[in-house]
Amino acid sequence: MSVAIVGGGLGALRTAESLVAAGYAGEVTVISDENHLPYNRPPLSKEALKEGVSAEKLEFRRRAATDGVAWMLGDGVRSASFADRILTLDSGRELAFDGLAIATGIRPRRLNVPGPISGRHTLRTIDDAKMLREAMTVAKSVLIIGAGFIGCEVAATARQLGLSVTVVAIDQAPMVRPLGFQLANELQRRHESKGVKFHLGVGINAFLGEESAKGIQLSDGTEHYADVIVEAIGSIPNVDWLEGNGLDLSDGVIVDSSMAVVGITFPAVAVGDIAKYPHELFDEIPRRIEHWNLPTETGRRAGKTLAAWLAGDKPMAEIVNFIPTFWSDQYEYNIQSFGMPGLADTQRLSYGSLNGPCVVEYFRGDTLVGVVGIDSVPQLVPYRNLLMKRE
Ligand SMILES: Cc1cc2nc3c(=O)[nH]c(=O)nc-3n(C[C@H](O)[C@H](O)[C@H](O)COP(=O)(O)OP(=O)(O)OC[C@H]3O[C@@H](n4cnc5c(N)ncnc54)[C@H](O)[C@@H]3O)c2cc1C
């Protein structure tokens, strides 16, 4: 019996741990296109970018349960044949499997406008972070395209390194989708008070430069130049290798509440950023959510499902009752959230003041769907249970 786990991030690690803990005793092979054992990504835009990137420091501790796992690193999966249950790797090597875990995460989306591709940084991997840090340490200015999580965190880190920072985005305010305008406008104020310049509500016409991008032209016709350019405009699920097997891959991989892939009849699960499922505490709409706690939650569940399925039992169908949780560190501020504030139509300040430590509650109709706090962890803690009680 053999299980192939494709992808070598947190979701893959947690799936392997849970599979073994659930009593599966066959072979487990993790296949990753990266050359590193699973490591923690959040520091890549924060302290690791500021202080120096080291794979050893960022690697997750691997539990003894995974001692028997075979790690095939630096060789991605190019394609899969579900009919034959065979994976083909970039090297041409083939690997047969009985059970499959899909844990290939996402990659940065790129802007499709004229101009050179060289000289444009993205940030997803440790190698990306090393290159970006190298470039930033000899630079005076950085231009960040995108004002989401990664854009805002890189902006804060770059200011802390003393660079002049410009952020350009099509959105009207930084992190407005998860935070709503009230808190997003306040976040913009905090960034501006640290010296960040914003150009918001504008598109990009082109990258400027001969062989390498040196600047951008905005849709309002203005041109902006910087030593370093970072594209942080969202992500694309890594589903290419699954094509040709009849799955709906339009936005990740659809799974049921046991993390079993919808549309596959042999034991197969998907986890982490790539998995799309309804969070039944909120509604029935399947969504992908790119928060750090979810590879752990989905991986734990997926490992159990796979072990049961391979042993001939029907996978469990519990409801999805884990609470999406994110945090973001920008300057000295810690932003933390529970639930899905992005679903809200109204919001209410429930603690503190917007320009200091605060908690904002988010409602859809009369129902609490999420909460965000700045520097208010003790005040936030009870909300986790409150949101769980929706079950
Ligand atoms: C810079 C950064 C900062 C972040 N900060 C925060 C934060 O502050 N708070 C928060 O909640 N979340 C944060 N996140 C998000 C969090 O890190 C992710 O949700 C989490 O890493 C997802 O884990 P995963 O295992 O699903 O995917 P990943 O960690 O992306 O792992 C997927 C792996 O699969 C590999 N792969 C892809 N395609 C193939 C293939 N065909 N064959 C083999 N391998 C393949 C990839 O290279 C990668 O190694 C951050 C992410 C980044 C990048």
The ligand as a MOL file (V3000), in Angstrom:
LIG
                    3D

  0  0  0     0  0            999 V3000
M  V30 BEGIN CTAB
M  V30 COUNTS 53 58 0 0 0
M  V30 BEGIN ATOM
M  V30 1 C 5.1120 35.4320 2.6840 0
M  V30 2 C 3.9150 34.7870 3.3270 0
M  V30 3 C 3.4350 35.2710 4.5360 0
M  V30 4 C 2.3220 34.6940 5.1380 0
M  V30 5 N 1.8820 35.1980 6.3310 0
M  V30 6 C 0.7830 34.6720 6.9080 0
M  V30 7 C 0.3050 35.1970 8.1390 0
M  V30 8 O 0.8850 36.1210 8.7070 0
M  V30 9 N -0.8060 34.6490 8.6760 0
M  V30 10 C -1.4810 33.6270 8.0630 0
M  V30 11 O -2.5190 33.1730 8.5930 0
M  V30 12 N -1.0330 33.0770 6.9150 0
M  V30 13 C 0.0740 33.5880 6.3080 0
M  V30 14 N 0.5300 33.0510 5.1400 0
M  V30 15 C -0.1980 31.9260 4.5160 0
M  V30 16 C 0.2820 30.5470 4.9860 0
M  V30 17 O 1.6740 30.4960 5.0260 0
M  V30 18 C -0.2940 29.5090 4.0330 0
M  V30 19 O -1.6830 29.4740 4.2640 0
M  V30 20 C 0.3050 28.1080 4.1900 0
M  V30 21 O 1.6900 28.1270 3.9710 0
M  V30 22 C -0.3400 27.1440 3.1960 0
M  V30 23 O 0.1970 25.8590 3.3360 0
M  V30 24 P -0.0050 24.7600 2.2080 0
M  V30 25 O 0.6930 23.5350 2.7050 0
M  V30 26 O -1.4170 24.6730 1.7860 0
M  V30 27 O 0.7640 25.3340 0.9240 0
M  V30 28 P 2.2990 25.6760 0.7370 0
M  V30 29 O 2.9510 26.0060 2.0250 0
M  V30 30 O 2.3530 26.6840 -0.3690 0
M  V30 31 O 2.9330 24.3120 0.2050 0
M  V30 32 C 2.7190 23.8400 -1.0990 0
M  V30 33 C 4.0000 23.1860 -1.5920 0
M  V30 34 O 3.7420 22.4540 -2.7830 0
M  V30 35 C 4.7830 22.6920 -3.7370 0
M  V30 36 N 4.2730 22.3980 -5.0830 0
M  V30 37 C 3.5030 23.1760 -5.8740 0
M  V30 38 N 3.2450 22.5430 -7.0470 0
M  V30 39 C 3.8670 21.3370 -6.9840 0
M  V30 40 C 3.9520 20.2260 -7.8650 0
M  V30 41 N 3.3440 20.2160 -9.0480 0
M  V30 42 N 4.6690 19.1510 -7.4730 0
M  V30 43 C 5.2780 19.1300 -6.2590 0
M  V30 44 N 5.2280 20.1650 -5.3830 0
M  V30 45 C 4.5220 21.2350 -5.7320 0
M  V30 46 C 5.0940 24.1560 -3.4860 0
M  V30 47 O 6.3290 24.5370 -4.0340 0
M  V30 48 C 5.0870 24.1960 -1.9580 0
M  V30 49 O 6.3080 23.7530 -1.4480 0
M  V30 50 C 1.6600 33.6060 4.5010 0
M  V30 51 C 2.1370 33.1140 3.2820 0
M  V30 52 C 3.2600 33.6980 2.6880 0
M  V30 53 C 3.7690 33.1730 1.3650 0
M  V30 END ATOM
M  V30 BEGIN BOND
M  V30 1 1 1 2
M  V30 2 1 2 3
M  V30 3 2 2 52
M  V30 4 2 3 4
M  V30 5 1 4 5
M  V30 6 1 4 50
M  V30 7 2 5 6
M  V30 8 1 6 7
M  V30 9 1 6 13
M  V30 10 2 7 8
M  V30 11 1 7 9
M  V30 12 1 9 10
M  V30 13 2 10 11
M  V30 14 1 10 12
M  V30 15 2 12 13
M  V30 16 1 13 14
M  V30 17 1 14 15
M  V30 18 1 14 50
M  V30 19 1 15 16
M  V30 20 1 16 17
M  V30 21 1 16 18
M  V30 22 1 18 19
M  V30 23 1 18 20
M  V30 24 1 20 21
M  V30 25 1 20 22
M  V30 26 1 22 23
M  V30 27 1 23 24
M  V30 28 2 24 25
M  V30 29 1 24 26
M  V30 30 1 24 27
M  V30 31 1 27 28
M  V30 32 2 28 29
M  V30 33 1 28 30
M  V30 34 1 28 31
M  V30 35 1 31 32
M  V30 36 1 32 33
M  V30 37 1 33 34
M  V30 38 1 33 48
M  V30 39 1 34 35
M  V30 40 1 35 36
M  V30 41 1 35 46
M  V30 42 1 36 37
M  V30 43 1 36 45
M  V30 44 2 37 38
M  V30 45 1 38 39
M  V30 46 1 39 40
M  V30 47 2 39 45
M  V30 48 1 40 41
M  V30 49 2 40 42
M  V30 50 1 42 43
M  V30 51 2 43 44
M  V30 52 1 44 45
M  V30 53 1 46 47
M  V30 54 1 46 48
M  V30 55 1 48 49
M  V30 56 2 50 51
M  V30 57 1 51 52
M  V30 58 1 52 53
M  V30 END BOND
M  V30 END CTAB
M  END
